[in-house]
Amino acid sequence: MRFAAVTILTSSLALGACNFGSSSSRTESGAAVEESGKELSKNPFKAASQLGDMANKMAEKQKEMENRKPVDPVKFDVLVALLPAPEGWTASEAKGATTTMAEWKISNAERRYEKGEGEARQSITIEIMDGGYVSMVYAPFTMMSMVSHESTEGHSKGITIDGQPAFEEWKKKANDAKVVALVNDRFLVTVDGDNVDPETVRNWVGLVDLKKVAALQ
């Protein structure tokens, strides 16, 4: 895991500049957003040390998740009830399911929203997943949330939304944005947008009400 983490972090540095410093803001829905990336030193030796520290933190977090005992997830209809229905968007029928894999169970709820026509058409897909502390569900998030890089093609950066760790991706050419938030170390809230900017996707994460998600047992 340490080798994989260092590889990912080093690759991100080569692709583009890491997030410099941190900034905070609020979305229209009132969610507090803070960029959690840290500036890498211009000294290559210090930068390598920083990357090593980040890799260690990633490995520690992954080990912590692997040591958690899996629990039964909440019923999918509980997650369905948390999917928003904002004005101005056409929403598809909400879908939910509970999947069993050996002794593990995972619940999820999903809904798609659309607005506009032709080239101006926008779409948003929201998924709320309760992984029940099944470690393999969280492994990709653990790595991605620690990486911040920016290039001519867009960016991928670690952020926090209402205090919950998250990562954000933006593809500049297509103007597609995605945010995945880990709530209470258990629930994954994913907002995936087509033809929308990062600010819009962050706002939709706030519409889910992460405090209600965190309170689920």
C-alpha positions in Angstrom: 0.0 0.0 0.0 2.8 2.4 0.8 4.4 1.9 -2.6 1.1 2.4 -4.4 0.4 5.5 -2.4 3.8 7.0 -3.2 3.4 6.2 -6.9 0.0 7.9 -7.1 1.3 11.0 -5.3 4.4 11.3 -7.4 2.3 10.9 -10.6 0.0 13.7 -9.5 3.0 16.0 -9.0 4.2 15.2 -12.5 0.7 15.8 -14.1 0.3 19.3 -12.6 0.8 21.7 -9.7 -0.5 20.5 -6.4 -3.0 22.7 -4.6 -1.2 25.7 -3.1 -2.4 26.5 0.4 -6.1 26.3 1.3 -9.2 28.3 0.8 -12.7 28.1 2.2 -16.1 29.1 0.9 -19.8 28.3 1.1 -22.1 26.8 -1.5 -25.5 28.2 -2.3 -27.0 25.4 -0.2 -24.9 26.6 2.8 -22.3 23.8 2.9 -18.9 24.9 4.0 -16.1 23.9 1.6 -12.4 24.0 2.2 -9.6 22.9 0.0 -7.4 20.5 2.0 -4.3 20.2 -0.3 -1.0 21.5 1.0 1.8 23.3 -0.8 4.7 21.1 -1.8 8.2 22.5 -1.1 10.2 23.7 -4.1 13.1 21.8 -2.6 12.9 18.3 -4.2 14.2 16.5 -1.1 11.6 18.2 1.1 8.9 17.5 -1.4 9.9 13.8 -1.4 9.6 13.9 2.4 6.2 15.5 2.2 5.0 12.8 -0.3 6.3 10.1 2.1 4.4 11.6 5.0 1.2 11.7 2.9 1.8 8.1 1.9 2.1 7.1 5.5 -1.1 8.8 6.4 -2.9 7.0 3.6 -1.6 3.7 4.7 -2.6 4.3 8.3 -6.1 5.3 7.2 -6.4 2.2 5.0 -5.3 0.0 7.9 -7.8 1.7 10.2 -10.6 0.9 7.7 -9.5 -2.7 7.3 -9.6 -3.2 11.1 -13.2 -2.0 11.4 -15.7 -4.8 11.8 -18.3 -4.7 9.0 -21.9 -3.9 10.1 -25.3 -4.3 8.4 -26.0 -1.2 6.3 -29.1 0.9 6.8 -32.1 -0.1 4.5 -31.9 1.4 1.1 -35.2 3.2 1.4 -33.7 5.3 4.2 -31.0 6.4 1.8 -33.6 7.1 -1.0 -35.4 9.5 1.4 -32.3 11.6 1.6 -32.1 12.2 -2.2 -32.9 15.9 -2.9 -35.6 17.2 -5.3 -34.5 20.8 -6.2 -36.8 23.0 -8.3 -35.9 23.5 -12.0 -34.6 20.0 -12.5 -36.5 17.0 -13.9 -35.8 14.0 -11.6 -35.9 10.4 -12.6 -37.4 7.7 -10.4 -35.2 7.1 -7.4 -33.6 3.6 -7.2 -32.3 1.8 -4.3 -30.9 -1.7 -3.5 -29.0 -3.8 -1.0 -26.3 -6.1 -2.4 -24.9 -9.0 -0.5 -21.4 -10.3 -1.1 -20.6 -13.3 1.0 -20.9 -12.0 4.6 -20.9 -8.3 3.5 -23.9 -6.1 2.6 -23.9 -2.8 0.9 -26.9 -0.4 0.4 -27.2 2.4 -2.1 -29.7 4.9 -3.5 -29.4 6.7 -6.8 -31.2 9.4 -8.8 -30.6 11.3 -12.0 -31.6 14.9 -12.7 -31.7 16.8 -15.9 -32.2 20.4 -17.1 -32.0 22.2 -20.4 -31.9 20.9 -24.0 -29.4 20.4 -26.7 -25.8 21.6 -26.0 -27.0 23.4 -22.9 -28.4 20.2 -21.4 -27.1 19.5 -17.9 -27.3 16.3 -15.9 -26.5 15.3 -12.3 -26.5 11.8 -10.8 -26.4 11.4 -7.0 -25.6 8.2 -5.2 -25.6 7.6 -1.5 -23.9 4.4 -0.4 -23.6 2.7 3.0 -20.6 0.4 2.7 -21.1 -0.9 6.2 -17.3 -0.6 6.8 -16.4 -3.1 4.1 -12.8 -2.0 3.6 -12.7 -2.6 -0.2 -15.5 0.0 -0.7 -13.4 2.8 0.8 -9.9 1.9 -0.6 -10.2 4.1 -3.8 -11.5 7.1 -1.8 -8.6 6.9 0.7 -6.1 7.3 -2.0 -7.9 9.9 -4.1 -8.7 12.2 -1.2 -5.0 12.7 -0.5 -4.1 13.7 -4.0 -4.3 17.3 -5.4 -3.2 18.3 -8.9 -4.1 20.7 -11.6 -3.3 20.8 -15.3 -4.5 22.2 -18.6 -7.1 19.4 -18.7 -8.7 20.2 -15.3 -8.0 19.2 -11.7 -8.3 16.6 -9.0 -8.1 17.8 -5.5 -8.8 16.9 -1.9 -11.5 19.0 -0.2 -13.7 19.0 2.8 -17.5 19.7 2.7 -19.1 20.5 6.1 -16.1 18.9 7.7 -16.3 15.6 5.8 -13.3 14.6 3.6 -14.0 14.5 -0.1 -12.2 14.6 -3.5 -13.3 16.6 -6.5 -12.5 16.0 -10.2 -13.1 18.4 -13.1 -12.6 17.7 -16.8 -12.2 21.2 -18.3 -12.9 20.3 -22.0 -16.1 18.5 -21.3 -17.0 20.6 -18.3 -17.8 17.5 -16.3 -17.4 17.6 -12.5 -17.6 15.0 -9.8 -17.3 15.1 -6.0 -17.2 12.1 -3.7 -17.5 12.7 0.1 -16.9 10.1 2.9 -19.4 10.9 5.7 -18.7 9.6 9.2 -16.1 7.2 7.8 -19.0 5.1 6.5 -21.3 6.7 3.9 -20.1 7.6 0.4 -22.0 10.5 -1.3 -21.2 10.8 -5.0 -22.4 13.7 -7.1 -21.5 13.2 -10.8 -22.3 16.1 -13.2 -22.2 16.4 -17.0 -21.9 19.9 -18.5 -21.7 21.5 -15.0 -18.9 23.3 -13.2 -17.4 22.2 -9.8 -19.2 24.9 -7.9 -22.6 23.4 -9.0 -21.6 19.9 -8.0 -20.4 21.1 -4.6 -23.7 22.8 -4.1 -25.5 19.5 -4.8 -23.5 17.7 -2.2 -24.8 20.3 0.3 -28.3 19.6 -0.9 -28.0 16.0 0.3 -27.6 17.3 3.9 -24.5 15.5 5.1 -25.5 16.0 8.8 -28.5 13.8 8.3 -26.4 11.2 6.6 -23.8 11.3 9.4 -26.6 10.7 12.0 -27.7 7.4 10.4 -26.9 4.2 12.4 
